[in-house]
Amino acid sequence: MSKVAVVTGGSRGIGRGIVLELARLGYRIAIHSRTGGVAAEEAARLAREAGAPEVVTFEADLAEIDAGVALAEAVFLTFGRCDVWVNNAGIAPQVRADLLEMTPESWDTVLATNLRGPFFLSQYVARRMMEIRDGSSAAQHHHVAGTDRTRSASGHIVFVTSVSSELASVARGEYCVSKAGLSMVAHLFAARLADEGIVVTEIRPGIIATDMTAGVREKYDRLMEAGLVPQRRWGTPEDVGRAVAAIARGDLDFSTGAVIHVDGGLTLGRL
Ligand SMILES: NC(=O)c1ccc[n+]([C@@H]2O[C@H](COP(=O)([O-])OP(=O)(O)OC[C@H]3O[C@@H](n4cnc5c(N)ncnc54)[C@H](OP(=O)(O)O)[C@@H]3O)[C@@H](O)[C@H]2O)c1
């Protein structure tokens, strides 16, 4: 049976780009989104065309911890396993308000969706991956110290954070805080799961052309023209998808905790 990947927020934008690269690798795929609908169906159709042998769509509002756990339960029930779990779903603040005007409501919404939800969802997913690993075959996974360790990971968890983990945007401080927190969540899970055969990776995208950035396209066009991004172009969902594909292929299995920048050099220190 081919391997299974789950992409939260997989219906549109970066998530869809990740779905399509994993489909090309032959993964069976769960496409999650909050609302489903036409976008999710279109992503599913494209994933099948790209080579995914089975595609199922799921809806859940991941700002709610219970809804996240129910999503994971449904996925494990449907496929019986999960090899790659990609925490991609996320939101920008509804209003770009100056730091001195930001409201507690916006703080709560953004942090619940981008940080609190993915933390508790990943906690549940990690426990289920470990249960399945332990149940599947003691012979396949020699969980003892020394030379017997299996070389391939028994699971991957990916967190899609942002350059906003490290770059301050004073008109969307709650987003920056949520992503900085999510970077530490990735770091924590990498540390906790390193000895469990589960590889944890953070993908830190820069400025990517999706619905989320549609409202600031001209502003960033101008900034890119002026050299903001050393590689002088917008990132694409495919750029991020290809980084996740490298993880899913196992190419980075001795690099747990790695932070992969997909930002065209935006965060390169320069003088
Ligand atoms: N675009 C960028 O420049 C950029 C840069 C760095 C990092 N990122 C991060 O990359 C991820 C994807 O961004 P994107 O630009 O692809 O966003 P997008 O085009 O707005 O798509 C967001 C996806 O997340 C889902 N989603 C949003 N809120 C949700 C919730 N409460 N519960 C469940 N699913 C929810 C959406 O589902 P519905 O459509 O059903 O609402 C959709 O599938 C986000 O975490 C974002 O912070 C983006």
The ligand as an ORCA input file, in Angstrom:
! r2SCAN-3c Opt
* xyz 0 1
  N       1.653     33.263      1.171
  C       2.769     33.593      1.764
  O       3.470     34.510      1.329
  C       3.229     32.855      2.982
  C       4.525     33.104      3.433
  C       5.001     32.426      4.537
  C       4.196     31.520      5.172
  N       2.933     31.288      4.736
  C       2.129     30.298      5.477
  O       1.812     29.229      4.611
  C       0.562     28.656      4.975
  C      -0.365     28.662      3.755
  O      -0.512     29.998      3.302
  P      -1.234     30.374      1.928
  O      -0.659     31.647      1.495
  O      -1.217     29.191      1.033
  O      -2.719     30.649      2.460
  P      -4.125     30.630      1.689
  O      -3.923     30.641      0.224
  O      -4.928     31.687      2.345
  O      -4.721     29.178      2.091
  C      -4.950     28.897      3.446
  C      -5.394     27.444      3.614
  O      -5.527     27.215      5.039
  C      -6.862     26.846      5.337
  N      -7.291     27.425      6.615
  C      -7.310     28.734      6.977
  N      -7.809     28.867      8.219
  C      -8.116     27.626      8.653
  C      -8.684     27.113      9.842
  N      -9.061     27.893     10.865
  N      -8.861     25.783      9.946
  C      -8.513     24.983      8.938
  N      -7.972     25.390      7.788
  C      -7.785     26.709      7.633
  C      -7.712     27.394      4.190
  O      -8.942     26.659      4.091
  P     -10.269     27.465      3.569
  O      -9.965     27.983      2.197
  O     -11.334     26.412      3.580
  O     -10.506     28.574      4.561
  C      -6.769     27.178      3.003
  O      -6.811     25.825      2.587
  C       0.039     29.519      6.139
  O       0.366     28.887      7.352
  C       0.797     30.810      5.976
  O       0.925     31.493      7.207
  C       2.431     31.936      3.653
*
